[in-house]
Amino acid sequence: MRTTRSSGAVLAALTAVILGITGCGGGNSGASAPSKAESTAAATTAGTEGSTNPDTSTFRKLKVYTVGNFPQNDTKAVVDEINKYLKEKINAEIDFQGLPWSSWAEKMALAYQSGEQVDLTFAPNWADFANNVAKGAFLPLDDLLAKYGQGIKDTLDPRFFDGGKVDGKIYAIPTNKEIGESHTIMFRKDLVDKYGFDVNSIETLEDLEPWLQTIKEKEPAIAPIWLSGSGSDTLGYFDKTRESMKENFRYELVAGAPAGIVLDTKTDKMVISSMESDTAIYRMKLYGDWFAKGYINKDAATTKTSTEDAFKAGKTWMKFGSDKPDSDKEDSIATGIELVKLKGNEPEISTASVSNSMMAIGRTSIDPERTMMLLNLLHTDPVLVNLIDFGVEGRQYVKVEGKDNFIKLPDGIATRADTGWAPGIEWMFGNQTITYLWEGESADKWEKFKAYNESAHKVKSFGFNFNTDAVKTQVSVVSNIIKEFRPLLETGSLGVDKVLTEYNNKLKANGIEEIRAEVQKQYDAWKAKQPK
């Protein structure tokens, strides 16, 4: 998700929840994966170092929530294997709650509110993280991390920890993956070749127009752009418009704040994007123009078919997405379609980018200590992480002969989805850099990730995370308004001018100015403490 210093950020600033970021594949830097015995010993050491003889004598069943392409046919077989391993490691098992994207936000809100057992849960910044902290849904983790999370501290780039902090306390642990953020567009290679398109010629979103017209005229069965309005399938993923380029990516999303509020980096003032940012309004009108021209699927605001599913079904030919090393190879493997991508922006680090994939321990956890041990294993133990990410060896994948850290699909199976376990959760759990590589990926993938992260530069507001506690009622209402209007505005449906007016009126009537004032106050106080 593009979150900083971009018109995409301004667009994304209209979103309350951005769902369905794809991420898949994994590997081990070309080095051989540790044996089970080696990883067990390492993880045990990492899990207990710094602890005071953790007591694991009582068996625990930990409820673990996540979101992805669920349900999966082989969930029971995979979870059974995970539990055999965890029982041996920390005398615990997981009650795995894999929720589909369509209902995840609603079900988690209900779980937090009802007091249901929640031990470990996916808790990214873009899914009401700060608001849930303010409501007391998550436990502070500093002490637990010190006692049972030494492996996390040893392996995670220190910059990540800022992503999970609110008022100086850690409430979530980010996933170890790319720390920078940039965006791209991927296209079906066969159609790029067929029409002689040059992916290196695209600099702005508007540069796509001739291609969209060609696809509309010559490939009538394909939607030039497929949007689902669900949050993941937005044009905002490629955030360069001619207007945003003129503004030099002036605006930054504010971690923890409702998406309608962004930081104007030229003035250091918080602005409401849909009222005060010309680039954001320009983008929404561009979407409306493209919708009217038939470049966007007509049911974009209401369909439940994701772009990825539309892609696989042959209903579209391009998709917006996060860029990172080998992202085109990852997506080609995931979809079974050869893709080419254009280069996105240079990577940036923001509070949001280091917190776009995190795990938190619920206030209602039956055993926070054991849950932190589990989280520590997810950051240190390749056996466990590969089980969760890729399933069971011999069932969902096989090793590539002579390359212990490379895997491939079993003979006779065409795609990962056909294996019964392909939830697309590799970017969520623990440490992606200790996972296997799929055949065809670069052997030095994780070295590329390291270089990518090191090249990323910090945005102005890096480290700031809004605490919603003082205005949590207004934040809840405004967030719901954003969720309601975002599919209409971001797909260009129903006439942008009319919808935008109604949207802004509702924001004003329900406290957006109070939220802005509180964000500005906290940002000014935070900035005053930063080194000059």
Disulfide bonds with the S-S distance in Angstrom:
none
